[in-house]
Amino acid sequence: MSASRWSIRLRQSILWFAISVTTLTTTGCWDNHELEDLAFIDAIGVDEGPHENFEITYEIMNASTEAAIQGKRTSAGRPVYATVIAKNGIEGRVYTNVSSDRLMTNSQEKILILGEKLLRKPHSLNLIEMLVREREFRRDLFVITSLDQVDSVLRSNDSKLATLPDRYLENMRRQHQFTATIPNSSLNDFLVAHEVGDWLPVMPLIGLQPKQSTLNDTVSREEMLPGRIPIRGGVNKIQMLGAEVFNYKGLATGRLSGPEVQIYLTMLGHVQTFIYSLPAHAATDTVMLLRQDVQPMVHAKMQRGHLVFDVDIPFIATLLATNTTTDIVLNATETKQLEREVDKVLSQQTMALFKRTKKEFHGDLFQLSHNIKWRFLTEDAWRQFNWPKRYMSARLHVHYHVRITTFGKQRTPFRTLSGVK
């Protein structure tokens, strides 16, 4: 057989083999659904229902939402809401399909809101576990804890600036690095923390704006939670601020206020910039823009049978406002004194939160376990070390290093100018 004829035979054999494989392996779109036949769920809200069932609210994208996307805020572009009582999310979706001429799908879902009362009960974990087993359910969902009834929160979400309700929650999630008042927690973050069991999971908090409060109502730093801050008018009826803390068993156990979340995210190194105000008892009324360019430096050691963590946190600061009468721009001594005052207050606030983690939450909130777990060669050795118990006797030394580099437009206080007394 000549070489050319053998080459032709070889090419024919390869072609027939490729055709055979394609015919046998290509199954076709046997379960395909046209877009016109689907109803896309934007968000799901779950609250406690009767007899250990769940009250599930679905926010369904309207078919005419395209008008809202193009900037035309019409009632036709508003989502459709459906609330059912069911044993789990899949059953609830089946019930919702009874009244819908389109097949429900979770493929475009972005938000999961869970009621705080529900998250304090063990059967809430069964719901979450069943949801994540479904192939359409994404683990990167933005998961939120609601202080009010979830159904009311979802239906009240009507931002005057966002084209669609879910855009408001997505925008709140994006700006967390610049406000540091809410954690950017996904469902996957919660599941990983719960499965590993070395640190405490957190979720951002959401709540309805108070109806009867007035602008004269004062709110302390400890009360900076959603639904407690009086606002006249505003962009939306709902507020997002603070965080819910969960114990090692995955149950909601306490809350963090907005300023406490700033400390929490700072310890993790998850912020870029945020505005910080000295508390009322400080020597001066000072507001700064803090920028965290360097991750916290953590050193762990054993001292007299106790774990000791030394944490150094550098900050670059821009002075936004202050009522001090001293010239902190030209007087380096006064500048250092203000920096030391901010360092001291931040350290005190961090230590107060650290004590709360032991007294109320009973677990590692700052993920300090990452700094010592790497020293153990096996997972069994780490478990024998019993980190949850060791943490309760651990000690923390935190040192902030705030350096003011920008003093704003006004270089000297107006009361120190020449000719002014």
C-alpha angles and dihedrals in degrees: 000000000000121000093244093053091047090052091052091050091049093052091049091051092050091048094051090047092052091049092050094049092048092049094050099043102039106090098176128224095301093155097039119141125193117238090243089061097053133083112204118216113219099183141001126210121194127192137167114286135189121289094012091303124129132246103221123191120193123202104206123195111243117235089233093051088112088082090059092047089056089056100263106127101204131153088244089065095054117110122251119243127209126179123195138168112236144148094243143356096268093052090047091053090051090053091049091053088062090074097036130082089206131068113251117235133182095202093108098038115131107165134056117184119189127189117244093227090054093049091057091065125077096231089066088077090058089059093050092047092052092048096054093051091066111096095226094052112098122214093211092071117136100246119202136183117225123211091195132048106301094220091057092046094052094046092046094053101110112140114194091212102042121077093218132025095241090054089066092058092044091051090050088053093051096051095053091099090059100042101028090203096116131036119239094232122169128193088252091056090054094048094047093050091047094047096045093043098201100109137022121264121230136196130193117254128236131185145160121272111256113260103200102035120107133214088254091068109107121220120202122211090256090056097051095123131129113277093025101077112089113225127171109220110332135160100287141014092232129070129207118202140129129010143264116234122213129202126233090274091059096251124132109257109165149339138257120213122226095265091046090054088054089057092044094051091043091056089051093045092236099133134082106188135347139165114253127193125195112240122258094261093058120110093248137027099241133166122192139178106229121201122194108204097156127053117244112272110228125190119186126197142158116249121178092335095312131103112242123196120198111196125188118191119186121201134187109214136201114199108230103170139351137164096211116131094207123096101248092169100062096023108074092187092059090046091054091047092055091047091051090049091054090046091053096048093047091049091050092050091048093050091048090054091045089056090050091055089060100038101040110013098033094209151073109290097166095055092240089156089080089070096059107024092079089066091068116084097206137031090237091057090051092050091050089054086063099214097189090060094041091052092061090064097037121117129219130207111184125186123188120201109198115182118189109215102162127043101187128242098310108072099188133025111267091233091061096054116119114270094021120105 
